[in-house]
Amino acid sequence: QVQLVESGGASVQAGGSLRLSCAASGRTFSSYAMGWFRQAPGKERDFVARISWNGGSTYYSDSVKGRFTISRDNAKNTVYLQMGSLKPEDTAVYYCAAGPSSAWFRISDYPYWGQGTQVTVSS
């Protein structure tokens, strides 16, 4: 089992950058695929990015491809989401999630979730 805690959410201007972090507890962090999802007010939770257990494979939603970068540091039990060229439509609560190596972009792929961190982008 793994526990996840996100941080780094903030209010920023459009065009700005932000880095989110997700710290994981447990000695098996390096065995999990990690994902980032987001949920805007009144909308469903959507997939943002995914990274394999060793960081060798990444996958992004079309809406963030080229602007966001997911990475991980297994020595620090942490996964990151570097966000750039932020837009007002990126405003949401961002969640990190941990799942088996087969986890990709479906919410149901990930059994472990953090509590979320708020990102607000103003125009």
Disulfide bonds with the S-S distance in Angstrom:
Cys22-Cys96 1.89
